[in-house]
Amino acid sequence: MSPRITMYRRFLLAKIFRYVATFFIVLFICFMIPRLMPGDLIENILGLDYYSLPQEEIDRMYREFGLDRSLPEQFFDYVKSIFTINLGYSASMGLPVTRVISEALLRTMALMLPGVLIGSILALIVGVKSGMYDNKVTKSMMSVAVIVHSTPVFIVGMFAILIFSYHLGVLPFGHLTSIGTDFSFENLPDIIYHLILPVGVLSVFVFTSYFILMMNATRQISNEFFITVNRAHGLGEQDLVDKHVSRNVMPQFISMFAISIGGIISGSMVIETLFSINGMGVQLYKAVMSSDYLLMQGIFLVMILFTLICNFIAELLYAYLDPRIADSGEMNHER
């Protein structure tokens, strides 16, 4: 086996061990957060009936939700439920947690994934191109991007609804489907039609954020000595972008993209609420307001997995784009 393969194997094993350890640490923190919040799950479920029901019935409900057991026992059951894909029963929704999350996650992904992809790819292309030049057009684009990015998303979203839905009437006000139709593959054209406005608003914010960073990163790299040397040797601007600039800004782009995809669930609440989309962000809000521990735990679990998996893939891509990262990891391992 070649030394290069051995180096990458050790690099990969070290990353896997670190992410597995991080997963369990963050999992324990997320397990404790709902239990440290004020309020009682059973009391929230029963409301005023909590004070009129017999104590035996209340105790039965505590046993049913596992709240009568110690915290270590509850955490062990929680970890066991992850591997058996049985996250319990949502008290606030009256449905299994896995069903609530799977339906909400599908809606969130339908909204957030195309928005992040469209906005980030456009920002990469336009940001790198604009960063190579310093003129009035690029300065104007930077100013507009800063203004839009500084504006709260719900304000931009409300203006978009006011213009395209209320005044022009070309796009729906919200929801993912028309009234009376299901969220299914058969209704894909109707779903795409309803997604145009929320995905457009999200894409604008992703674009402005990525564009600012990509443009600044490109300007910094374009002033490096090796760029000046290649330009002096007659290398064209397009070749400079393709062979040198893009490769050097790509690690930063991958980092931002991994963070965006990892935070796709936690960052979806505002847009989902604005456009009446019952996704993961809305479900998390409902779970917090009703002290639904099991649903909160399930949503936190999905958020953890998304974030860790995306960052793990990003680090592997770093090592692929820049082998020096794996080399440094190998050197630290040997030390």
C-alpha positions in Angstrom: 0.0 0.0 0.0 1.4 3.4 -1.0 2.2 6.0 1.6 -0.3 8.4 0.0 -3.2 5.8 0.5 -2.0 5.1 4.1 -2.0 8.8 4.8 -5.6 9.3 3.5 -6.8 6.3 5.4 -5.4 7.6 8.7 -6.8 11.1 7.8 -10.3 9.5 7.2 -10.2 7.4 10.3 -9.3 10.4 12.5 -12.1 12.4 11.0 -14.6 9.6 11.5 -13.6 9.2 15.2 -13.8 12.9 15.8 -17.3 13.3 14.2 -18.7 10.2 16.1 -17.4 11.7 19.4 -18.9 15.1 18.5 -22.2 13.5 17.6 -22.7 11.9 21.0 -21.6 15.0 22.9 -23.9 17.3 20.9 -26.6 14.6 21.2 -26.5 14.7 25.0 -26.7 18.5 25.0 -29.7 18.4 22.7 -31.2 15.7 24.9 -30.9 18.0 28.0 -32.1 21.2 26.4 -35.8 20.3 26.4 -35.7 19.0 29.9 -34.1 22.2 31.2 -36.9 24.3 29.7 -39.7 25.6 31.9 -43.1 23.8 31.7 -44.2 20.2 32.0 -45.1 18.0 29.0 -48.0 16.2 30.6 -49.4 19.4 32.0 -49.2 21.1 28.7 -51.0 18.2 27.0 -53.8 18.0 29.5 -54.3 21.7 30.1 -56.8 22.4 32.9 -57.7 18.7 33.0 -54.3 18.1 34.6 -55.7 19.3 37.9 -59.0 17.3 37.7 -57.7 13.9 36.5 -56.9 11.2 39.0 -53.3 10.9 40.0 -53.2 7.3 38.6 -54.1 8.5 35.1 -51.4 11.3 35.3 -48.8 8.8 36.5 -49.8 6.4 33.6 -49.1 9.2 31.1 -45.7 9.9 32.7 -44.8 6.2 32.4 -46.1 6.2 28.8 -43.7 9.0 27.8 -40.9 7.7 29.9 -40.8 10.8 32.1 -40.9 8.7 35.3 -37.4 7.3 34.7 -34.1 8.8 35.6 -32.2 11.0 33.1 -29.5 8.4 32.4 -32.2 5.8 31.6 -34.1 8.3 29.4 -30.8 9.1 27.6 -30.1 5.4 27.1 -33.6 4.9 25.7 -33.1 7.9 23.4 -29.8 6.5 22.0 -31.4 3.1 21.6 -34.4 4.6 19.8 -32.1 6.3 17.3 -30.6 3.0 16.1 -34.1 1.3 16.0 -35.6 4.4 14.2 -38.3 4.6 16.8 -38.3 8.1 18.1 -41.5 7.8 20.1 -44.9 9.5 19.9 -45.5 13.2 19.5 -47.9 14.3 22.2 -48.6 17.6 20.5 -49.3 16.2 17.0 -50.8 12.9 18.0 -48.6 11.0 15.5 -45.3 9.1 15.6 -42.3 11.4 15.7 -40.7 9.7 12.6 -43.8 10.4 10.6 -44.0 14.0 11.6 -40.4 14.6 10.9 -40.4 12.7 7.5 -43.3 14.7 6.2 -41.9 18.0 7.5 -38.4 17.3 6.3 -39.7 16.6 2.8 -41.4 20.0 2.7 -38.3 21.8 4.1 -36.0 20.1 1.6 -38.3 21.0 -1.3 -38.1 24.6 -0.2 -34.6 25.1 1.0 -32.4 22.8 -1.1 -33.2 24.5 -4.5 -33.0 27.9 -2.9 -29.5 27.2 -1.5 -28.3 25.5 -4.7 -29.5 28.3 -7.0 -28.3 31.1 -4.8 -24.9 29.6 -4.1 -24.0 28.5 -7.6 -25.0 31.9 -9.1 -23.0 33.7 -6.3 -19.9 31.6 -7.1 -20.0 32.4 -10.8 -20.9 36.1 -10.5 -18.7 36.7 -7.4 -15.6 35.3 -9.0 -16.2 37.1 -12.2 -16.9 40.4 -10.4 -13.9 40.0 -8.1 -11.5 40.1 -11.0 -12.5 43.7 -11.9 -12.9 46.8 -9.9 -15.3 49.2 -11.7 -18.5 51.0 -11.1 -20.6 48.0 -12.0 -19.0 45.7 -9.4 -19.1 48.4 -6.8 -22.8 48.9 -7.5 -23.5 45.2 -7.2 -21.7 45.1 -3.9 -23.7 48.0 -2.5 -27.0 46.4 -3.6 -26.0 43.0 -2.1 -25.1 44.6 1.2 -28.4 46.4 1.4 -30.5 43.4 0.5 -28.5 41.1 2.8 -28.9 43.6 5.7 -32.7 43.7 5.3 -34.6 41.1 7.4 -35.8 38.2 5.3 -39.5 38.6 6.3 -39.5 42.2 5.0 -38.2 41.1 1.6 -40.6 38.2 1.6 -43.6 40.4 2.4 -42.7 42.8 -0.4 -42.4 39.9 -2.8 -45.8 38.6 -1.8 -47.2 42.2 -2.1 -45.9 42.6 -5.6 -46.1 39.2 -7.2 -49.1 37.8 -5.4 -51.3 40.7 -4.4 -50.8 43.3 -7.1 -49.7 41.3 -10.1 -51.5 38.1 -9.1 -49.0 35.8 -11.0 -47.9 33.7 -8.0 -49.7 32.2 -5.0 -49.5 33.7 -1.6 -48.1 30.6 0.1 -48.5 26.9 0.8 -46.8 24.2 -1.3 -49.9 23.0 -3.1 -53.3 24.4 -4.2 -56.3 23.9 -1.9 -57.6 20.4 -2.2 -54.4 18.8 -3.7 -51.9 16.6 -2.0 -48.2 17.1 -1.6 -47.1 14.3 -3.9 -45.0 13.6 -7.0 -48.2 13.5 -9.2 -48.7 17.2 -8.3 -45.1 18.3 -9.1 -46.1 21.1 -11.5 -48.4 22.6 -8.9 -45.7 22.3 -6.2 -43.1 24.0 -8.5 -45.5 26.8 -9.2 -46.0 27.4 -5.4 -42.3 27.2 -4.8 -41.3 29.9 -7.2 -41.8 32.8 -4.8 -40.3 31.3 -1.6 -37.4 29.7 -3.4 -36.8 33.0 -5.2 -36.7 35.0 -1.9 -34.3 32.4 -0.3 -32.1 32.4 -3.4 -31.7 36.2 -3.2 -30.5 36.0 0.4 -28.2 33.1 -0.3 -26.8 34.9 -3.4 -26.1 38.2 -1.6 -24.3 36.4 1.3 -22.2 34.2 -1.0 -21.6 36.9 -3.5 -20.1 39.3 -1.0 -17.7 36.6 0.4 -16.8 35.2 -3.0 -16.1 38.7 -4.5 -13.9 39.7 -1.5 -12.0 36.3 -1.6 -11.4 36.7 -5.4 -10.1 40.2 -5.0 -7.7 39.0 -2.3 -6.4 36.1 -4.4 -6.2 38.2 -7.6 -3.7 40.5 -5.9 -1.4 37.6 -5.0 2.1 37.4 -6.5 1.5 34.2 -8.5 -1.5 35.8 -10.2 0.6 38.8 -11.2 3.3 36.5 -12.6 0.9 34.4 -14.6 -0.7 37.5 -16.0 2.7 38.9 -16.9 3.4 35.7 -18.8 0.4 36.4 -21.0 -2.1 34.1 -19.4 -5.6 35.3 -20.2 -8.1 36.5 -17.6 -10.4 33.5 -18.3 -7.6 31.1 -17.9 -6.6 32.8 -14.7 -10.1 32.3 -13.3 -10.4 28.7 -14.4 -7.0 27.5 -13.5 -6.0 29.5 -10.4 -8.6 31.8 -8.9 -11.5 29.4 -8.8 -9.4 26.6 -7.4 -8.2 28.8 -4.5 -11.7 30.2 -3.6 -13.4 26.8 -3.9 -12.5 25.7 -0.3 -14.2 28.8 1.1 -17.2 28.1 -1.1 -17.4 24.5 0.1 -17.2 25.6 3.7 -20.1 28.1 3.3 -22.1 25.6 1.3 -21.7 22.9 3.9 -22.7 25.3 6.7 -25.8 26.4 4.7 -26.9 22.8 4.0 -26.3 21.8 7.6 -28.3 24.7 8.9 -31.1 24.2 6.3 -33.6 23.1 9.0 -32.9 25.6 11.7 -32.9 28.5 9.3 -36.1 27.6 7.6 -38.6 28.8 10.3 -39.0 32.4 9.1 -39.6 31.6 5.4 -41.8 28.6 6.3 -43.9 30.7 8.6 -44.1 33.6 6.0 -45.2 31.3 3.2 -47.4 29.0 5.3 -45.2 25.9 4.7 -45.5 23.3 7.4 -41.9 22.2 7.4 -39.2 21.4 10.0 -38.8 25.0 11.3 -42.5 25.3 12.0 -42.6 21.9 13.6 -39.7 22.9 15.9 -41.5 26.0 16.9 -44.7 24.0 17.7 -42.7 21.5 19.7 -41.0 24.1 21.8 -44.3 25.9 22.5 -45.9 22.7 23.6 -42.9 21.3 25.4 -43.1 18.2 23.2 -39.8 16.6 24.3 -39.8 13.7 21.9 -40.5 15.8 18.9 -37.9 18.3 19.8 -35.4 15.5 20.3 -36.2 14.0 16.9 -35.8 17.4 15.2 -32.5 18.1 17.0 -31.3 14.7 15.9 -31.9 15.5 12.2 -30.3 18.9 12.6 -27.2 17.3 14.2 -26.9 14.6 11.5 -27.3 17.1 8.7 -24.7 19.5 10.1 -22.1 16.8 10.9 -22.5 14.9 7.6 -22.3 18.1 5.5 -19.2 19.3 7.4 -17.6 15.8 7.2 -18.1 15.8 3.4 -16.7 19.3 3.2 -13.5 18.3 5.0 -13.1 15.3 2.6 -13.5 17.7 -0.3 -10.9 20.0 1.3 -8.4 17.2 1.3 -9.2 16.3 -2.3 -8.8 19.9 -3.5 -5.8 20.6 -1.4 -3.8 17.5 -0.4 -1.8 19.6 2.0 -4.7 19.4 4.5 -4.4 15.6 4.6 -0.6 16.0 4.8 -0.9 18.3 7.8 -3.3 15.9 9.5 -0.8 13.1 8.9 2.0 15.2 10.4 -0.1 16.0 13.5 -0.9 12.3 13.8 2.8 11.4 13.8 3.6 14.0 16.4 
